[in-house]
């Protein structure tokens, strides 16, 4: 019968066999000496049994000495694998290698316990936040089955999570949200009510598998509130302008009607009539200009994008201003994509405002451009007295200039934003005057 190979035995048996092999030469030599020497049989058997018994006992003790700490480590690691980080190894000291291993395992258990508590607290906070926010959140697995939602999501689909968990998105009416663009706005009916919904979708991985996170926001109420505020602002502005024109027209018309009813009429009634009709005509023309400016602001078309050379564009518009000197600070040659006509109108408005401000102080206008990353930065600087009220600069029909329409800056900002840029106005920091900053993507 062949003995099993050493590497095929369990660890404890290998340790025991190695301990037996280490003591075997000494035991064999002692046995030979006992039975070759001139010793009584009783001594031979007694000493032989003692030597062999001690040999086997020490080999077994060596096996247990090695196996017992390993079993302890195995129990500790199994407890950690099961999520129990409260068990610690006793008698772990730094005097030997095994003690250091025990100390490190205990330290790892304490670290894992602290991390688990932190993760549990973070998860609890996340769940609490998800429950409290008024936005529907859904999590779907790689097969588009619902795994998680919050209270807002339950209200949206009209069912608790216990009933819809693991159901496919098609059965709860969310399948169309999981395809198409990741961020979009669409109209859909939930619970018999139709509204507009903002949808944002992103991906995350759990267990090595892709999952989808869906955020659905009800835009109906915010849109209605914004629409109501827009109507209120429009009615307030229109009412103010109409009253400013209709009140004097009504008053003068009543005065003229009263004057015509008088008998006899005054000697200068024709002169009064002419003057009154002239005032009515002037106010009517002003009202017509106001309504035309509003229509122009509301009918701004979408830009048609074509290549535009920055230097030629700015030089062409700067040449149109002749009332004040225009100092042109040229930058590097650049190109952008935009609507040439709308960009001309935008820059004309900015230069005209700067020239109007500089006329008061006999100053000049400084115009130039620089590059900031992938952005074009155009600046228009005047030497006027500066801005007294910056809060209403971009309010439609607000103006501080006599005869101004109050739509130039509003129209300019709309053109800038339609091109993906921005427009800001601010007073100069160290000198008097104002600086307009236009940024456009290159």
Secondary structure, DSSP 4 states (H G I P E B T S, - for coil): -PPPPGGGS-HHHHHHHHHHHHHHHHHHHHHHHHHHSS--HHHHHHHHHHHHHHHHHHHHHHHHHHHHHHHHHHHHHHHHHTT------TT--SSSHHHHHHHHHHHHHHHHHHHHHHHHHHHHHHHHHHHHSSSEEEEE-TTSBEEEE-HHHHHHHTS-HHHHTT-BGGGGT-GGGGSS-SEEEEEEEETTEEEEEEEEEEEEEETTEEEEEEEEEE-HHHHHHHHHHHHHHHHHHHHHHHHHHHHHHHHHHHHHHHHHH-SSPPTTHHHHHHHHHHHHHHHHHHHHHHHHHHHHHHTPPPP--EEEEHHHHHHHHHTT--SS-EEEE-----EEEE-HHHHHHHHHHHHHHHHHHHHHHT--EEEEEEEETTEEEEEEE--SS--S--TTTTSTT--SSTT--S-HHHHHHHHHHHTT-EEEEEE-SSSSSEEEEEEEE-
